[in-house]
């Protein structure tokens, strides 16, 4: 079964490859701000799931043949506020000042579409949440981290599997979800559309 990841995230791709899959990558062109604006009353979990479903659908519309498309979207929930990628250093700095020494919940929406002959035959979606306990980086550490550019284009302005891992005290829940794609949830969603994860494994040399 051909697997297609509807995400530009190298971290998600790395998680899937480490777990034995080797998906093709197709990046969606979803206007995330417009979609969220159209659903102002949706709760945080629903918002990330809507974004994941939109990304999967956008990519599926460009494909032919039989395959499985996986869309994801991650955001961090802190004090009831859902935040995504900061995009600039000052926004990232403000977010770190607010969340340092505290706990947030990393939410990831997942959508799986099974295509037969280029048409969607089955679909499943859901979300996963993982608690993240943040350290309190010094001003010098935070300046250095922001200067790398790493936190600017990742949900919540941090990574677990990169330089940001130095500033995470611990997590409560699924670690792969913090990286951006929950393997336990994805296994269940794939099963719901009739695909076993073992059929996606590539031979190891």
Secondary structure as the mmCIF struct_conf table of DSSP 4:
data_model
#
loop_
_struct_conf.conf_type_id
_struct_conf.id
_struct_conf.beg_label_comp_id
_struct_conf.beg_label_asym_id
_struct_conf.beg_label_seq_id
_struct_conf.end_label_comp_id
_struct_conf.end_label_asym_id
_struct_conf.end_label_seq_id
STRN STRN1 UNK A 3 UNK A 5
HELX_RH_AL_P HELX_RH_AL_P1 UNK A 10 UNK A 18
TURN_TY1_P TURN_TY1_P1 UNK A 19 UNK A 20
STRN STRN2 UNK A 24 UNK A 25
HELX_RH_AL_P HELX_RH_AL_P2 UNK A 32 UNK A 37
TURN_TY1_P TURN_TY1_P2 UNK A 38 UNK A 41
HELX_RH_AL_P HELX_RH_AL_P3 UNK A 44 UNK A 60
TURN_TY1_P TURN_TY1_P3 UNK A 61 UNK A 62
BEND BEND1 UNK A 65 UNK A 66
STRN STRN3 UNK A 67 UNK A 78
TURN_TY1_P TURN_TY1_P4 UNK A 79 UNK A 80
STRN STRN4 UNK A 81 UNK A 83
STRN STRN5 UNK A 85 UNK A 85
BEND BEND2 UNK A 88 UNK A 88
HELX_RH_AL_P HELX_RH_AL_P4 UNK A 89 UNK A 99
TURN_TY1_P TURN_TY1_P5 UNK A 100 UNK A 101
BEND BEND3 UNK A 102 UNK A 102
STRN STRN6 UNK A 103 UNK A 116
TURN_TY1_P TURN_TY1_P6 UNK A 117 UNK A 118
STRN STRN7 UNK A 119 UNK A 134
HELX_RH_AL_P HELX_RH_AL_P5 UNK A 139 UNK A 148
BEND BEND4 UNK A 149 UNK A 149
HELX_RH_3T_P HELX_RH_3T_P1 UNK A 150 UNK A 153
BEND BEND5 UNK A 154 UNK A 154
STRN STRN8 UNK A 155 UNK A 155
TURN_TY1_P TURN_TY1_P7 UNK A 156 UNK A 157
BEND BEND6 UNK A 160 UNK A 162
HELX_RH_3T_P HELX_RH_3T_P2 UNK A 163 UNK A 167
STRN STRN9 UNK A 168 UNK A 172
BEND BEND7 UNK A 173 UNK A 173
HELX_RH_AL_P HELX_RH_AL_P6 UNK A 175 UNK A 179
TURN_TY1_P TURN_TY1_P8 UNK A 180 UNK A 180
HELX_RH_AL_P HELX_RH_AL_P7 UNK A 183 UNK A 192
TURN_TY1_P TURN_TY1_P9 UNK A 193 UNK A 194
HELX_RH_3T_P HELX_RH_3T_P3 UNK A 197 UNK A 200
HELX_LH_PP_P HELX_LH_PP_P1 UNK A 201 UNK A 204
#
